Amino acid sequence: MRSFTNRQLFQKFLAPTSDSPLALEIVKAKGIYLYDKEGKSYIDLISGIAVSNVGHRNKKIISAIKKQLDLYMHLMVYGEYIQSPQVLLAQALVNSTKIPSLNQVYFTNSGTEAVEGAMKLAKRYTGRTNFISCINAYHGSTQGALSLAGDENFKNSFRPLLPNITHIHYGCEEDLVHINNKTAAIIIEIIGGESGVRKASKSYFKSLRKRCDETGTLLIIDEIQTGFGRTGTFWAYEEMEIVPDVLLTAKGMGGGMPIGAFIANKNLMKSLSFDPVLGHITTFGGHPVNCAASLATLNYIIDENLMEKVPSKSQLFKDLLIHPMIKEVRAAGLMIAVEFENFEIIQKIIANCLKSGLITDWFLFCNNSLRIAPPLIITKKEIKIACKIILQAINEVEKEIKS
Ligand SMILES: Cc1ncc(COP(=O)(O)O)c(C=O)c1O
């Protein structure tokens, strides 16, 4: 007989990341819904944090995974054997960029590892050690990626971290002077994710590209949260009409499986293969099952034209989320932040939504805004239901404050 419930095992054996985890016990997922063991359904309005772009347990992804499972799983560390899922995905990713200079792919297990690989690539290729990132940006949790994080409180307990990193204000053209001929790379998102869906202008990105060219600095675009259709184009940089030197992807890339990549020109990539040889290696990066899932995800987004309806779905959220307590709605496709007065209000709204079967969240470096990032397959009918639940949750908080 089992002596512990899963909840007890969770509390006893799983290392915590906070003292207040959601601790939902989910037994099944399908489409935009998660189901707990009592059979209660939840609308996943955050896609497991911008991952399930094609919905949970998408049939096409499951079938690609099963097909690959019947052939082989791990064979050898990354970069040695020719594996069909890897090479086909690499080709599809390169084609998806529509940029001839982005022509080789290095596979990783996660977004953070894509960031780490890109940082090493920039150091090795430029021979420089300085990096620039943005205030309130998040690029991952390992020590290199964490050094880039633009929030001092988040880093203080883990110092010393990497030296020679300057943080600039996102979207501020004057700050671009900090990029100079000692800078190996600037790493930046097209839409600030954990800063709460922040947008910079096309002219800012044009100036940024120009400054990088003038100083020989690599432009690393982090599309770990924005890529794979999330903002309405396959890659968010398409809207800015700029050419990245290195493109980072993960999260939605795997259709629910763990995979990431950095994509760059083969001349840059070559520098990781000598002096020293095997200068950047990974055992599981580009796992064949995850590559098969990712290729099916990429094809599904393109074949089903999931991006086409992203703007009208985004607009529907904006049209429906109107309430005196809402201060602002910031949206980049289906990456949406709904701003309120403070964190206490957000927490109450999230709790009320959860009771009514809807999952939302806040942002790492923006805790007065509600995170909305549903699977791209969400229908307009489902958006109306979700917004009704959110508005109800806000009304309850308003009533509580007024009483
Ligand atoms: C923009 C961005 N970069 C990097 C990462 C790190 O990715 P991962 O959690 O897959 O390591 C994240 C994760 O939230 C992210 O949002």
Ligand as a Chemical Component Dictionary entry (heavy atoms), coordinates in Angstrom:
data_LIG
# 
_chem_comp.id                   LIG 
_chem_comp.type                 NON-POLYMER 
_chem_comp.pdbx_formal_charge   0 
_chem_comp.three_letter_code    LIG 
# 
loop_
_chem_comp_atom.comp_id 
_chem_comp_atom.atom_id 
_chem_comp_atom.alt_atom_id 
_chem_comp_atom.type_symbol 
_chem_comp_atom.charge 
_chem_comp_atom.model_Cartn_x 
_chem_comp_atom.model_Cartn_y 
_chem_comp_atom.model_Cartn_z 
_chem_comp_atom.pdbx_ordinal 
LIG C1 C1 C 0 13.947 35.298 -22.920 1  
LIG C2 C2 C 0 14.410 34.064 -22.210 2  
LIG N1 N1 N 0 15.670 33.635 -22.390 3  
LIG C3 C3 C 0 16.132 32.530 -21.785 4  
LIG C4 C4 C 0 15.333 31.786 -20.936 5  
LIG C5 C5 C 0 15.848 30.543 -20.287 6  
LIG O1 O1 O 0 15.279 29.430 -20.894 7  
LIG P1 P1 P 0 15.187 28.018 -20.132 8  
LIG O2 O2 O 0 14.267 28.202 -18.980 9  
LIG O3 O3 O 0 14.668 27.066 -21.179 10 
LIG O4 O4 O 0 16.559 27.655 -19.724 11 
LIG C6 C6 C 0 14.004 32.209 -20.714 12 
LIG C7 C7 C 0 13.136 31.465 -19.801 13 
LIG O5 O5 O 0 12.156 31.946 -19.283 14 
LIG C8 C8 C 0 13.532 33.386 -21.372 15 
LIG O6 O6 O 0 12.281 33.818 -21.198 16 
# 
loop_
_chem_comp_bond.comp_id 
_chem_comp_bond.atom_id_1 
_chem_comp_bond.atom_id_2 
_chem_comp_bond.value_order 
_chem_comp_bond.pdbx_ordinal 
LIG C1 C2 SING 1  
LIG C2 N1 SING 2  
LIG C2 C8 DOUB 3  
LIG N1 C3 DOUB 4  
LIG C3 C4 SING 5  
LIG C4 C5 SING 6  
LIG C4 C6 DOUB 7  
LIG C5 O1 SING 8  
LIG O1 P1 SING 9  
LIG P1 O2 DOUB 10 
LIG P1 O3 SING 11 
LIG P1 O4 SING 12 
LIG C6 C7 SING 13 
LIG C6 C8 SING 14 
LIG C7 O5 DOUB 15 
LIG C8 O6 SING 16 
# 
